[in-house]
Amino acid sequence: MANHLAGVASTIGGPVKALIKVGYACNENCTFCHTAELREMNDSAERVEWKIDRAKRLGYSMVVLSGGEPTIRPELLRWAHRVAGLGLDFGLVTNGLLLSYPHVVDELIERCRLRYVYMSIHGGASKVHNSVVRADTFQKAVGALQNLAGRVPDLTANCVVTRANVKHLRGLVDRLIALPDLCLKFSMTQPKGAADRAYDVLAPDVSVCAEAVKDAIEYGVAQAAPGTLRFAHDGIPFCLLPGLEHLYDDLKTHRFASMIEADEDDFVPVDDVAKVHPEKCADCSLRGACPGLYRGYHEARGDEALRPVVDQPRANSYHFVPERDLLRPPGAPCPVRRDGVRPYDRGRTLFLRLKDRMRLFRTGTRDFADTELLAVKEDLGQLYVDVSSKLAPDDFARDLRKLRVSAECEACPRRPECTGCWEAVREDVFTRDDALVLERLRALRGRVLDLGCGEGPYLDVLAAQAREGAIEYVGVDPDEGRLAVLASRFPFGRFVAAPAEALPDDLGEFDHVLVLRSWNHLIDPGGVLDRVLERLRPGGTLMVVDNVAFGLVRSRVHAARAEAAPVNRFEHYRNDGADEAARRLAGRPLTLLSRRAVGPETSNQWMLCYQRIAAEEGRP
């Protein structure tokens, strides 16, 4: 089984952040303000202090204050000192006006562990910036960045792209180009708060925004010296930013684990509910990592601008790495249920039950959308502990141990909202499920076409069939080197080097077609099968076997080694399960004989078996 374990960005290491919104008052009046209707709502100083302490108990390594504008609160330095006193790093999401004063920056950096600043600036000239924030603050914003650059290790200047500044992004690049170790980010306007009320007036079309952002980034990259300006973007579909996909940036890439609004009583996971992947994106290779469109934008303007990409690889697995331990002696009550289940992201975290503790694991992958991660974990139950030392497991039965949510968690009334505690299953689910495939292969008679045979996962079984004269075997794969190895080991067959999309004309007809763990490696499986079915005799069978995506629980060292390794040459272009594959095959002259889908009690392997019917039989 081939696995692509490299992500859009590394998922290992770095501080885990908690975001605390202290209130929504602000000393600017941005045209797109997300909290325009909430400016009178501010949290008490005591509640913010409790939230800081709560972040410490939850094991986060950095507390970041946001608003509104957190720096206008008189308690700011008191809160910053409290964070540092707990041994945590401190961060701010801010317009930066207070940080234009050097003595304030000195205090925060030298005594309060200020290590992260995400600061707003919306133009490279006073006229542009001030028109967006509706205040005369440009010089202070630039002064703040000059005070911070090179001193705060994680510094981002964020520009929200509106109709007012979309034609002036190069000017902002010019203004900041010489500052050391600064990331300049361009963000699509989100239809929220004040922007939602006047979205048609404020927000450019996403294609216009993308064109301007791409131009500004490429302009800046061509000029920036090493160690100065870097670039990022958010809210823009990847298909509109070809070549810049790796610069995507959001709360998760900044390693925010959870956040808490001013009126909330506990942290909740950072989510992507404001963004949507329209149906048009269903087969796009970029879908997992791509932000898609803001939901409000899609509802107002549709998806005409999108240009899905279908020929780039996708990951089919991802890592969970350990974050911290919760002590739990035998017989003790569940500490998560006692302390609160809300802060834990159900798709991105899990607890593993150990002898006297529960270990929290987290995935920071950007290869999968949050909805995909939740489905893999909670709907399909495809989580495994990697007990090997390999970069990519290639013998699942030996290398992996399936995880299943504990019986205690299954019976818990909080289970529907909790990430759950998981335990290893003793049974070898891979060998068990593979027995069904082997049983069908042993029953084959006649001419057999094996599409994508390069890995040869079942050739030992088919060899026995060939030696008995039961089958005549033809294997097709684009990898000539691999086919040469197979031909030397299995001289009974004919091995043809060709892509599945371009089968030679001289192969003849077949009684059976096999697509064994190669379906998700086909760029256009429906188109391939249309051509293959022309060679499958009526009454013949089509057997498709493949795997869904899965999560691997690994040590940090093991996961880091795997992510640093070269990408496997056998790429996945999708992660179809039985349902998705069946939909792609619908409407063809096939009758379903058997179906085995993936679920919490199975391995990650699915199987579909069809019989070819005469074309006229398939007509209504």
Residue pairs with C-beta under 8 A, 6 or more apart in sequence:
1 393
1 394
1 396
1 455
1 457
1 517
1 547
2 316
2 392
2 455
2 521
2 568
2 569
2 570
2 571
2 572
3 316
3 317
3 392
3 393
3 568
4 313
4 314
4 315
4 316
4 317
4 567
4 568
4 571
4 572
5 315
5 317
5 318
5 319
5 391
5 392
5 562
5 563
5 565
5 568
6 315
6 563
6 565
6 567
7 289
7 315
7 318
7 365
7 366
7 367
7 563
8 245
8 246
8 248
8 289
8 366
8 367
9 246
9 253
9 366
10 560
10 563
11 318
11 319
11 321
11 363
11 364
11 365
11 366
11 559
11 563
12 319
12 321
12 364
12 556
12 559
12 560
12 563
13 556
13 560
14 255
15 60
15 61
15 62
15 89
15 115
15 116
15 255
16 59
16 60
16 61
16 62
16 255
16 257
16 323
16 362
17 60
17 61
17 62
17 63
17 64
17 91
17 116
17 254
17 255
17 256
17 257
18 55
18 58
18 60
18 62
18 63
18 64
18 256
18 257
18 258
18 259
18 260
18 267
19 64
19 66
19 93
19 251
19 256
19 258
19 259
19 260
19 270
20 48
20 51
20 52
20 55
20 63
20 64
20 65
20 66
20 259
20 260
21 43
21 65
21 66
21 67
21 68
21 259
21 260
21 261
21 262
22 42
22 43
22 48
22 65
22 66
22 67
22 68
22 70
22 73
22 79
22 262
23 41
23 42
23 43
23 67
23 68
23 70
23 73
23 262
24 35
24 38
24 39
24 40
24 41
24 42
24 67
24 68
24 262
25 39
25 40
25 42
25 67
25 68
25 69
25 72
26 33
26 35
26 39
26 67
26 68
26 69
26 72
26 95
27 69
27 72
27 95
27 97
27 135
28 69
28 95
28 97
28 133
28 134
28 135
28 137
29 133
29 134
29 135
30 120
30 122
30 132
30 133
30 134
30 160
30 194
31 132
31 133
31 134
31 162
31 164
31 194
31 195
31 198
31 202
32 132
32 160
32 162
32 189
32 190
32 193
32 194
32 195
32 202
32 203
33 193
33 194
33 195
34 190
34 192
34 193
34 194
34 195
35 67
35 68
35 193
36 193
36 194
36 197
37 193
38 68
38 262
39 68
41 262
41 263
42 68
42 73
42 262
43 262
43 263
45 73
45 75
45 78
45 79
48 65
48 75
48 79
49 79
49 82
51 260
51 267
52 63
52 79
52 82
52 83
52 86
53 86
54 266
54 267
55 63
55 88
55 267
56 86
56 87
56 88
57 339
58 258
58 267
58 343
59 323
59 324
59 360
60 88
60 257
60 258
61 88
61 89
62 88
62 89
62 90
62 91
62 115
62 116
63 83
63 88
63 89
63 90
63 91
64 90
64 91
64 92
64 93
64 116
64 118
64 256
65 76
65 79
65 90
65 91
65 92
65 93
66 92
66 93
66 94
67 93
67 94
69 94
69 95
69 97
70 76
70 92
70 93
70 94
71 92
71 94
71 95
71 96
71 97
71 98
71 99
72 98
73 79
76 98
77 107
77 108
77 112
80 90
80 108
80 112
80 114
81 111
81 112
83 89
83 90
83 112
83 113
84 90
84 111
84 112
84 113
88 113
89 113
89 114
89 115
89 116
90 108
90 112
90 113
90 114
90 115
90 116
91 114
91 115
91 116
91 117
91 118
91 154
92 99
92 114
92 116
92 117
92 118
92 119
93 118
93 119
94 117
94 118
94 119
94 120
95 119
95 120
95 133
95 137
95 141
96 117
96 119
96 120
96 121
96 140
96 141
96 144
96 145
96 148
97 137
97 140
97 141
97 144
98 104
98 144
99 105
99 108
99 117
99 119
99 144
99 147
99 148
100 139
100 140
100 141
100 143
100 144
100 147
101 147
102 147
105 114
105 144
105 147
105 148
105 151
108 114
109 151
109 152
114 152
115 152
115 153
115 154
116 152
116 153
116 154
116 155
116 254
117 148
117 152
117 154
117 155
117 156
118 156
118 158
118 254
119 141
119 144
119 145
119 148
119 155
119 156
119 157
119 158
120 133
120 141
120 157
120 158
120 159
120 160
121 129
121 138
121 141
121 142
121 145
121 157
121 158
121 159
121 172
121 176
122 128
122 129
122 132
122 133
122 159
122 160
122 162
122 165
122 172
123 129
123 130
123 131
123 132
123 138
123 159
123 165
123 168
123 171
123 172
124 168
124 170
124 171
124 172
124 173
124 174
124 175
124 176
125 138
125 168
125 171
125 175
126 136
126 138
126 139
128 164
128 165
128 168
128 171
128 172
129 137
129 138
129 141
129 165
130 136
130 137
130 138
131 164
131 165
132 160
132 162
132 164
132 165
142 175
145 155
145 157
145 176
145 179
145 182
146 179
148 155
149 155
149 179
149 180
149 181
149 182
150 179
150 180
150 181
153 181
154 254
155 181
155 182
155 183
156 182
156 183
156 184
156 185
156 232
156 249
156 254
157 176
157 182
157 183
157 184
157 185
158 185
158 187
159 165
159 169
159 172
159 184
159 185
159 186
159 187
160 187
160 188
160 189
161 169
161 186
161 187
161 188
161 189
161 204
161 209
161 212
161 213
162 189
162 202
162 203
162 204
163 201
163 202
163 203
163 204
164 202
165 172
166 204
166 208
166 209
166 212
167 212
169 186
169 212
169 213
169 215
169 216
170 215
170 216
170 219
172 184
172 216
173 184
173 216
173 219
173 220
173 223
173 229
176 182
176 184
176 229
177 220
177 223
177 224
177 228
177 229
178 225
178 228
178 229
179 228
179 229
180 227
180 228
181 227
181 228
182 228
182 229
182 230
183 229
183 230
183 231
183 232
183 249
184 220
184 229
184 230
184 231
184 232
185 231
185 232
185 233
185 234
185 249
186 212
186 213
186 216
186 217
186 231
186 232
186 233
186 234
187 233
187 234
187 235
188 203
188 206
188 209
188 234
188 235
188 236
188 294
188 297
189 195
189 199
189 202
189 203
189 204
189 209
189 235
190 235
190 274
190 294
190 296
191 199
191 203
191 294
191 295
191 296
191 297
191 300
192 274
192 296
195 202
195 203
196 296
199 296
199 297
199 300
200 300
203 209
203 297
204 212
205 301
205 305
206 236
206 237
206 240
206 293
206 297
206 301
206 305
207 240
207 305
209 236
210 236
210 237
210 240
210 241
210 305
211 240
213 233
213 236
213 241
214 240
214 241
214 244
216 231
217 231
217 233
217 244
217 247
220 229
220 231
221 231
224 230
231 244
231 247
232 247
232 248
232 249
233 241
233 244
233 247
233 248
233 249
234 248
234 249
234 250
234 291
235 275
235 291
235 294
236 291
237 281
237 286
237 290
237 291
237 292
237 293
237 305
237 306
238 245
238 248
238 286
238 289
238 290
238 291
238 309
239 284
239 286
239 290
239 306
239 307
239 308
239 309
240 305
240 306
240 307
241 247
245 286
245 289
245 290
248 289
248 290
248 291
248 366
250 272
250 291
251 259
251 270
252 270
252 364
252 366
253 366
255 364
256 270
257 269
257 270
257 343
257 345
257 362
258 267
258 268
258 269
258 270
258 343
258 344
258 345
259 267
259 268
259 270
260 266
260 267
260 268
266 340
266 342
266 343
267 342
267 343
268 342
268 343
269 343
269 344
269 345
269 346
269 348
270 345
271 370
272 291
272 369
272 370
273 295
274 294
274 295
274 296
275 291
275 292
275 293
275 294
275 295
276 292
276 293
276 294
276 295
276 298
277 284
277 287
277 290
277 292
277 293
277 369
278 292
278 293
278 298
278 303
278 306
280 303
280 306
280 308
281 287
281 290
281 292
281 303
281 306
281 308
283 308
283 310
283 574
284 290
284 308
284 309
284 310
285 309
285 310
285 311
285 312
285 313
285 314
285 573
285 574
286 308
286 309
286 312
287 369
288 314
288 315
288 366
288 367
288 368
288 369
288 372
289 366
289 367
289 368
289 369
293 303
293 306
310 523
310 524
310 573
311 523
311 573
312 573
313 567
313 571
313 572
313 573
314 367
314 571
314 572
314 573
314 574
314 575
315 365
315 367
315 368
315 549
315 572
316 520
316 547
316 549
316 550
316 572
316 575
317 549
317 550
317 551
317 552
318 363
318 365
318 367
318 368
318 373
318 549
318 551
318 552
319 363
319 365
319 551
319 552
319 553
319 554
319 559
319 562
319 563
320 349
320 350
320 361
320 362
320 363
320 383
320 551
320 552
320 553
320 554
321 361
321 362
321 363
321 554
321 555
321 556
321 559
322 359
322 360
322 361
322 555
322 556
323 349
323 360
323 361
323 362
324 359
324 360
325 354
325 357
325 358
325 359
325 360
326 335
326 336
326 351
326 357
326 358
326 359
326 360
327 335
327 356
327 357
328 334
328 335
328 356
328 357
328 358
329 356
330 355
330 356
334 408
334 412
334 421
335 358
336 344
336 351
336 358
336 418
336 419
336 421
337 412
337 414
337 418
341 414
341 417
341 418
341 419
342 417
344 360
344 418
344 419
345 362
345 419
346 374
346 377
346 378
346 417
346 418
346 419
346 420
347 370
347 371
347 373
347 374
347 376
347 377
347 378
348 362
348 363
348 364
348 370
348 373
349 360
349 361
349 362
349 363
349 419
350 360
350 361
350 377
350 383
350 403
350 419
350 420
350 421
350 422
350 553
351 358
351 359
351 360
351 361
351 419
351 420
351 421
351 422
352 358
352 359
352 361
352 385
352 403
352 421
352 422
352 423
352 553
353 406
353 421
353 422
353 423
358 421
361 553
363 373
363 551
365 373
368 376
368 549
372 549
372 575
373 551
376 382
376 383
376 548
376 549
376 550
376 551
377 383
377 551
380 548
380 577
380 598
380 599
380 600
380 604
381 403
381 404
381 405
381 599
381 600
381 601
382 548
382 549
382 550
382 551
382 598
382 604
383 402
383 403
383 422
383 550
383 551
383 553
384 396
384 400
384 401
384 402
384 403
384 550
384 551
384 552
384 553
385 400
385 401
385 403
385 424
385 552
385 553
386 393
386 399
386 400
386 552
386 553
386 554
386 558
387 399
387 400
387 401
388 398
388 399
388 400
389 558
390 399
391 561
391 562
391 565
392 562
392 565
392 568
393 399
393 400
393 552
396 430
396 603
397 428
397 430
397 431
397 434
400 430
400 552
401 424
401 425
402 424
402 425
402 427
402 429
402 603
403 422
403 423
403 424
403 425
403 553
404 422
404 423
404 425
404 600
404 601
405 415
405 420
405 421
405 422
405 423
405 600
406 420
406 421
406 422
406 423
408 421
409 415
409 418
409 420
409 421
412 418
429 601
429 602
429 603
430 603
430 605
432 603
433 596
433 602
433 603
433 605
434 603
434 605
436 596
436 607
437 458
437 516
437 545
437 605
437 607
438 458
438 461
440 543
440 609
441 458
441 461
441 462
441 465
441 514
441 543
442 461
442 464
442 465
444 462
444 465
444 470
444 471
444 511
444 512
445 470
445 471
445 511
446 471
446 472
446 510
446 511
446 512
446 540
447 471
447 472
447 474
447 508
447 509
447 510
447 511
447 512
448 462
448 471
448 472
448 473
448 474
448 510
448 511
448 512
448 513
448 514
449 474
449 476
449 507
449 510
449 512
449 513
449 514
449 532
449 535
449 536
450 462
450 473
450 474
450 475
450 476
450 514
450 516
451 476
451 500
451 513
451 514
451 515
451 518
451 528
451 532
452 476
452 477
452 500
452 515
452 516
452 517
452 518
452 521
452 522
453 459
453 475
453 476
453 477
453 483
453 486
453 495
453 516
453 518
454 477
454 478
454 479
454 482
454 483
454 486
454 570
455 482
455 517
455 518
455 570
456 475
456 486
456 489
456 490
457 516
457 517
458 514
458 516
459 475
459 486
459 489
459 490
459 493
462 471
462 473
462 490
462 493
463 490
463 492
465 471
465 473
466 472
466 473
466 490
466 492
466 493
467 492
471 512
473 490
473 492
473 493
473 494
474 493
474 494
474 495
474 496
474 507
474 510
475 483
475 486
475 493
475 494
475 495
475 496
476 495
476 496
476 498
476 500
476 503
476 507
477 483
477 495
477 496
477 497
477 498
478 497
478 498
478 499
478 500
479 497
480 497
483 495
483 496
483 497
486 493
486 495
487 493
487 495
496 504
496 507
498 504
500 518
500 522
500 528
500 532
501 522
501 523
501 524
501 527
501 528
501 531
503 531
503 532
503 535
507 535
508 535
509 535
509 536
509 537
510 535
510 536
510 537
510 540
511 536
511 537
511 539
511 540
511 541
512 536
512 540
512 541
512 542
512 543
513 532
513 533
513 535
513 536
513 540
513 541
513 542
513 543
514 543
514 545
515 522
515 525
515 529
515 542
515 543
515 544
515 545
515 546
516 543
516 545
517 545
517 546
517 547
518 546
519 525
519 544
519 545
519 546
519 576
519 581
520 546
520 547
520 572
520 573
520 574
520 575
520 576
521 570
521 571
521 572
521 573
522 528
522 573
523 573
525 576
525 581
525 584
526 584
526 585
529 542
529 584
529 585
529 588
530 588
532 542
533 542
533 588
533 589
533 590
533 612
536 542
536 612
537 612
538 612
538 613
538 614
539 611
539 612
540 611
540 612
541 593
541 609
541 610
541 611
541 612
542 590
542 608
542 609
542 610
542 611
542 612
543 607
543 608
543 609
543 610
544 581
544 607
544 608
544 609
545 605
545 606
545 607
545 608
546 576
546 581
546 605
546 606
547 604
547 605
547 606
548 575
548 576
548 577
548 598
548 604
548 606
549 575
549 604
550 604
552 559
554 562
574 580
576 584
577 597
577 598
577 606
578 595
578 596
578 597
578 598
578 606
578 607
578 608
579 597
581 606
581 608
582 592
582 595
582 608
585 608
585 610
588 618
589 612
589 613
589 614
589 615
589 617
589 618
590 610
590 611
590 612
590 613
590 618
591 610
591 611
591 613
592 608
592 609
592 610
593 609
593 610
593 611
594 607
594 608
594 609
595 607
595 608
595 609
596 602
596 606
596 607
596 608
597 606
598 604
598 605
598 606
